[in-house]
Amino acid sequence: MTNVVSFDVLAREAMESGGGMTEMGNLYGHAFALPHWHFVARGQLPNVSPYVASNAAYADGKPMLRAFTDTERLQRFAKENNLTDASGGAPILSIPTAGILDYVEGFIQHGVFGIWFNSDSSSEGFFAPLAQLRRMKTHLEDTHWAEPVPPSRSN
């Protein structure tokens, strides 16, 4: 991506549009264009997996992977949820987006419903069912989604 985008603005625009195709395409197009998605790492090597949590107010309380578009948001979320280590930081699992769908879809069989991006209290988070991500990405590719001009509003 050549332009710096605000995922907060993109998520807000998608919400305000009622899930409009253009706004959702912009939001997820930029998410898929990131080089990595970041997760709070749980477990020990070689058995490391992303943090999964539920929130009764979202998706009927079903479990969701917590993903982040940048590590600053991830660290803020980890502090807010007491997921930090003794040094105050959180271990990070960064997965390249090139193979991300195969990776995250593997969690469906373990009862994980969705993926929730930027769920820290200072961000405009957004989520989608894991079972829909591949369809969303295929739609973006089929419609030749190209990076739009960044939103005009600031964070």
Backbone bond lengths (Angstrom), bond angles and torsions (degrees), N, CA, C in turn:
res aa  C-N    CA-C-N  psi(-1)  N-CA   C-N-CA  omega(-1)  CA-C   N-CA-C  phi
1 M - - - 1.441 - - 1.516 108.60 -
2 T 1.271 115.48 135.13 1.451 119.17 -178.92 1.514 112.47 -91.11
3 N 1.309 117.91 -30.78 1.451 120.98 179.96 1.515 110.38 -99.00
4 V 1.322 116.43 147.01 1.449 120.40 173.94 1.525 106.73 -79.97
5 V 1.313 116.19 129.89 1.453 119.98 -179.60 1.517 109.73 -113.85
6 S 1.291 114.89 156.12 1.455 121.40 174.94 1.520 108.21 -104.34
7 F 1.320 116.90 110.74 1.454 119.72 177.09 1.526 110.50 -65.97
8 D 1.326 117.95 -27.23 1.452 119.85 176.14 1.523 110.37 -63.13
9 V 1.322 116.94 -45.64 1.466 120.82 179.74 1.527 110.13 -66.37
10 L 1.315 117.18 -45.20 1.466 120.16 -179.98 1.529 111.32 -61.02
11 A 1.342 117.29 -42.65 1.463 120.85 179.43 1.527 110.65 -65.98
12 R 1.319 116.59 -41.25 1.470 120.70 178.31 1.527 110.48 -62.58
13 E 1.328 117.17 -44.28 1.469 120.84 179.46 1.527 111.37 -63.72
14 A 1.331 117.09 -39.25 1.467 120.32 177.99 1.525 110.62 -64.73
15 M 1.330 116.84 -41.30 1.464 121.35 178.77 1.529 110.50 -66.12
16 E 1.329 116.82 -46.39 1.464 121.25 -177.93 1.523 111.99 -65.48
17 S 1.321 117.35 -27.00 1.467 120.87 179.66 1.528 111.71 -82.45
18 G 1.327 116.49 -4.16 1.457 119.64 -176.29 1.514 112.74 72.90
19 G 1.317 116.28 27.09 1.468 120.84 -179.26 1.511 113.06 82.48
20 G 1.336 116.79 33.25 1.461 121.26 179.06 1.517 111.92 -58.95
21 M 1.324 115.96 145.75 1.470 121.43 -176.83 1.523 112.35 -58.21
22 T 1.319 117.66 -42.83 1.464 120.38 -178.74 1.515 110.87 -64.86
23 E 1.327 116.45 -47.23 1.463 120.96 -177.82 1.524 111.80 -68.13
24 M 1.332 116.50 -41.61 1.468 119.13 177.44 1.529 110.22 -66.84
25 G 1.324 116.75 -37.88 1.465 120.28 176.59 1.513 111.74 -61.70
26 N 1.324 116.68 -41.82 1.465 120.07 177.67 1.522 110.64 -63.11
27 L 1.320 116.17 -45.71 1.466 120.56 -177.87 1.529 111.26 -62.52
28 Y 1.322 116.46 -54.39 1.461 118.94 -176.83 1.526 112.40 -76.66
29 G 1.310 117.32 -27.89 1.463 119.34 173.74 1.517 111.05 -60.24
30 H 1.326 116.18 -43.97 1.466 119.57 177.42 1.529 111.45 -68.75
31 A 1.329 117.43 -36.46 1.465 120.10 178.31 1.530 110.49 -63.43
32 F 1.329 116.76 -45.23 1.467 119.53 179.17 1.530 111.85 -69.78
33 A 1.322 117.62 -23.00 1.465 120.86 179.77 1.529 113.02 -79.90
34 L 1.329 117.16 -12.34 1.467 119.35 176.90 1.524 109.56 -63.85
35 P 1.322 118.05 148.95 1.462 118.78 177.38 1.532 113.02 -70.39
36 H 1.340 117.37 -30.31 1.469 122.33 -179.05 1.519 109.72 -143.18
37 W 1.332 115.13 153.36 1.454 121.53 164.07 1.516 104.71 -108.23
38 H 1.313 116.32 139.97 1.464 122.23 -175.25 1.530 110.21 -108.66
39 F 1.322 114.88 140.87 1.461 122.52 -179.48 1.520 108.94 -132.85
40 V 1.338 116.79 149.58 1.458 120.77 169.13 1.518 105.48 -71.15
41 A 1.314 116.58 123.20 1.469 121.33 -177.62 1.522 110.40 -80.54
42 R 1.310 115.11 137.23 1.460 122.53 175.96 1.518 107.72 -123.23
43 G 1.325 116.82 144.22 1.454 121.21 178.60 1.516 111.97 94.49
44 Q 1.309 114.91 -175.21 1.454 123.08 -178.43 1.523 109.28 -120.69
45 L 1.334 116.20 149.53 1.460 120.78 176.64 1.514 109.61 -57.75
46 P 1.277 120.35 138.30 1.449 129.07 4.60 1.535 112.99 -90.71
47 N 1.324 118.18 5.74 1.464 122.34 -175.81 1.532 111.22 -101.39
48 V 1.310 115.95 67.28 1.457 121.69 179.52 1.519 108.90 -103.61
49 S 1.314 115.84 136.74 1.467 120.29 177.81 1.523 109.13 -139.82
50 P 1.321 117.06 165.12 1.460 120.20 179.21 1.528 112.01 -75.35
51 Y 1.305 114.79 154.02 1.453 122.20 175.55 1.531 109.37 -67.31
52 V 1.319 115.99 134.09 1.461 123.58 178.13 1.523 107.12 -124.13
53 A 1.328 116.81 134.26 1.463 120.53 178.38 1.518 110.01 -150.48
54 S 1.322 114.67 160.00 1.455 122.35 176.98 1.516 108.97 -110.77
55 N 1.328 115.01 157.84 1.451 121.88 172.58 1.521 105.53 -142.12
56 A 1.321 116.75 119.52 1.463 121.57 -174.62 1.530 112.87 -57.02
57 A 1.323 117.47 -24.57 1.465 121.25 -177.39 1.524 113.43 -82.73
58 Y 1.330 117.98 -7.25 1.465 121.04 -175.85 1.525 110.14 -130.69
59 A 1.329 115.60 137.75 1.470 123.02 174.46 1.526 112.01 50.82
60 D 1.319 115.97 41.50 1.474 121.93 179.20 1.524 112.68 54.26
61 G 1.319 116.97 29.99 1.454 121.43 177.18 1.521 114.59 72.65
62 K 1.326 117.08 16.17 1.472 120.13 179.93 1.526 110.01 -74.84
63 P 1.329 118.14 149.72 1.464 121.36 -179.64 1.523 112.13 -66.59
64 M 1.332 114.57 141.32 1.462 120.89 179.06 1.529 110.21 -137.57
65 L 1.328 114.64 142.89 1.459 120.38 169.26 1.520 106.80 -63.91
66 R 1.306 117.43 140.81 1.459 121.05 175.46 1.522 107.00 -103.90
67 A 1.322 115.64 111.62 1.464 122.79 -177.81 1.521 109.24 -114.73
68 F 1.324 115.54 157.70 1.462 120.49 -177.62 1.518 109.98 -138.06
69 T 1.329 114.34 142.87 1.457 120.22 179.98 1.517 111.73 -80.39
70 D 1.323 117.20 -14.94 1.469 121.52 175.29 1.523 108.76 -153.35
71 T 1.315 115.79 161.93 1.463 120.22 -175.08 1.533 112.99 -77.48
72 E 1.317 118.04 -19.83 1.469 119.73 176.45 1.532 110.19 -64.51
73 R 1.318 116.72 -45.50 1.465 120.77 178.02 1.535 110.12 -63.77
74 L 1.327 116.16 -41.01 1.459 120.93 179.08 1.523 110.40 -58.88
75 Q 1.322 117.25 -48.50 1.469 120.58 -179.18 1.527 111.30 -62.80
76 R 1.324 116.84 -38.68 1.464 120.66 178.47 1.540 109.47 -63.77
77 F 1.331 117.39 -45.61 1.462 121.56 177.89 1.532 110.41 -59.54
78 A 1.325 116.46 -45.10 1.465 120.37 -178.58 1.531 111.04 -60.54
79 K 1.318 117.34 -42.34 1.466 120.26 177.74 1.513 111.47 -64.93
80 E 1.336 116.65 -42.49 1.468 120.77 -179.33 1.531 112.31 -64.10
81 N 1.322 117.10 -25.97 1.463 121.83 -174.81 1.527 113.81 -113.57
82 N 1.326 116.35 17.63 1.471 121.92 176.89 1.528 112.43 54.67
83 L 1.332 115.89 44.16 1.462 121.67 178.98 1.525 112.01 -108.45
84 T 1.329 116.54 16.78 1.460 120.72 -177.36 1.526 110.63 -90.96
85 D 1.311 114.53 160.89 1.459 120.04 176.80 1.527 109.30 -90.16
86 A 1.319 117.07 -172.84 1.466 121.89 -176.89 1.524 112.77 -60.48
87 S 1.340 117.09 -27.10 1.468 119.81 -179.69 1.530 112.26 -85.85
88 G 1.333 117.62 -2.79 1.458 121.10 178.75 1.519 114.37 91.30
89 G 1.310 117.27 1.42 1.462 120.88 178.14 1.517 110.97 -105.67
90 A 1.301 115.34 170.37 1.466 120.55 178.08 1.521 109.00 -119.67
91 P 1.331 117.15 140.40 1.462 119.22 175.10 1.526 109.93 -67.47
92 I 1.317 116.20 139.39 1.465 122.15 -174.84 1.516 110.37 -114.13
93 L 1.318 114.70 135.39 1.454 122.99 172.83 1.527 105.93 -113.36
94 S 1.323 117.49 109.97 1.461 121.97 -179.70 1.522 108.52 -107.37
95 I 1.332 115.16 121.44 1.461 121.13 -176.90 1.529 108.45 -111.56
96 P 1.343 117.63 127.39 1.468 119.47 177.02 1.529 110.77 -60.65
97 T 1.309 116.63 138.79 1.458 120.18 -179.03 1.525 112.36 -69.85
98 A 1.318 117.65 -16.15 1.467 120.28 179.78 1.529 111.95 -56.62
99 G 1.308 118.90 -36.25 1.463 121.63 -179.69 1.516 112.94 -120.59
100 I 1.306 116.92 21.47 1.464 120.99 -170.62 1.531 113.38 -66.57
101 L 1.319 117.88 -35.17 1.459 118.70 -175.58 1.517 112.18 -64.42
102 D 1.315 117.71 -45.25 1.460 120.07 177.93 1.522 110.35 -59.50
103 Y 1.318 116.15 -40.01 1.461 120.96 -178.70 1.528 111.14 -64.88
104 V 1.324 117.76 -55.44 1.466 119.76 -174.54 1.529 112.41 -70.68
105 E 1.331 118.01 -32.27 1.464 119.52 178.24 1.529 111.58 -64.01
106 G 1.318 117.16 -24.84 1.458 120.66 177.09 1.515 113.16 -62.49
107 F 1.328 117.92 -19.24 1.461 121.30 -179.61 1.522 112.63 -82.02
108 I 1.313 117.74 -14.46 1.471 121.06 179.05 1.522 109.85 -59.06
109 Q 1.330 117.00 -42.90 1.467 120.76 -178.38 1.524 112.90 -65.43
110 H 1.340 117.03 -13.14 1.465 121.59 178.11 1.525 111.24 -101.78
111 G 1.334 116.38 13.40 1.450 120.75 175.77 1.518 115.88 86.09
112 V 1.334 117.14 11.45 1.463 119.83 178.39 1.524 107.92 -84.77
113 F 1.321 115.63 124.46 1.457 122.03 -174.37 1.520 113.53 -82.68
114 G 1.326 116.71 -45.68 1.458 118.70 -169.91 1.515 113.72 -146.26
115 I 1.327 112.62 -173.27 1.459 121.27 176.05 1.525 106.39 -128.87
116 W 1.320 115.25 129.36 1.458 122.07 -176.74 1.518 107.54 -118.19
117 F 1.313 115.44 114.08 1.458 121.87 -179.44 1.523 110.83 -88.66
118 N 1.322 115.58 141.59 1.461 123.57 169.93 1.527 112.12 52.16
119 S 1.319 116.25 56.48 1.461 121.23 -176.77 1.523 113.27 -90.43
120 D 1.329 117.22 18.21 1.459 119.83 173.07 1.526 108.96 -73.64
121 S 1.313 117.35 162.17 1.470 120.46 -172.72 1.527 113.91 -72.21
122 S 1.311 119.34 -14.08 1.467 121.65 -178.77 1.526 113.47 -97.25
123 S 1.316 117.49 -2.17 1.468 121.06 -175.41 1.515 111.27 -111.41
124 E 1.316 114.59 159.13 1.464 122.38 169.95 1.521 105.75 -89.69
125 G 1.310 116.41 96.81 1.457 119.89 -177.85 1.515 112.42 -77.07
126 F 1.331 114.79 165.79 1.460 121.44 177.53 1.513 108.54 -151.68
127 F 1.327 116.10 149.34 1.461 118.60 -177.88 1.511 111.35 -144.28
128 A 1.326 113.79 162.24 1.465 121.34 178.83 1.522 108.51 -149.86
129 P 1.325 117.08 151.58 1.463 120.09 173.18 1.528 109.92 -64.09
130 L 1.314 116.48 138.27 1.468 119.96 177.96 1.526 110.98 -58.02
131 A 1.313 116.98 -36.42 1.463 120.74 -177.76 1.529 112.50 -67.26
132 Q 1.323 118.66 -13.92 1.463 121.80 -179.21 1.534 113.61 -99.22
133 L 1.319 117.81 -14.12 1.469 120.25 -173.47 1.524 113.36 -59.57
134 R 1.312 116.99 -43.98 1.471 119.47 -178.12 1.530 110.20 -63.91
135 R 1.324 116.48 -41.51 1.460 120.96 177.81 1.533 110.40 -62.21
136 M 1.327 116.36 -40.44 1.464 120.26 178.95 1.531 110.70 -63.52
137 K 1.321 115.90 -45.78 1.466 119.74 -178.53 1.531 110.71 -65.57
138 T 1.324 116.79 -42.07 1.467 120.27 177.87 1.521 110.64 -61.09
139 H 1.320 117.32 -41.61 1.463 120.68 177.95 1.532 110.54 -61.07
140 L 1.318 116.88 -43.91 1.471 120.17 179.09 1.526 110.62 -61.83
141 E 1.321 117.09 -41.63 1.468 120.58 178.44 1.525 111.48 -67.68
142 D 1.336 116.59 -41.72 1.470 121.09 -178.68 1.523 112.15 -66.19
143 T 1.317 116.36 -31.01 1.464 119.96 -179.77 1.523 111.30 -94.11
144 H 1.327 115.43 7.35 1.473 122.00 178.14 1.525 111.32 53.59
145 W 1.351 113.72 47.85 1.454 119.12 178.16 1.520 108.61 -52.68
146 A 1.293 115.35 130.33 1.469 121.40 175.78 1.515 107.15 -123.52
147 E 1.284 115.32 149.02 1.458 119.85 -178.59 1.529 110.46 -56.77
148 P 1.331 116.71 118.85 1.464 119.52 179.07 1.512 111.34 -79.76
149 V 1.301 114.83 173.41 1.455 120.37 172.85 1.523 106.70 -62.97
150 P 1.335 118.83 135.81 1.467 120.17 -179.27 1.524 111.08 -56.71
151 P 1.331 116.74 151.70 1.452 120.17 178.22 1.524 111.04 -55.81
152 S 1.328 114.84 149.59 1.457 119.45 -175.84 1.508 113.45 -79.39
153 R 1.324 117.17 -21.48 1.470 120.14 -178.83 1.525 110.41 -85.59
154 S 1.296 115.18 153.60 1.473 119.39 177.78 1.511 109.19 -91.88
155 N 1.366 114.98 172.69 1.468 119.15 177.36 1.495 108.64 -52.08
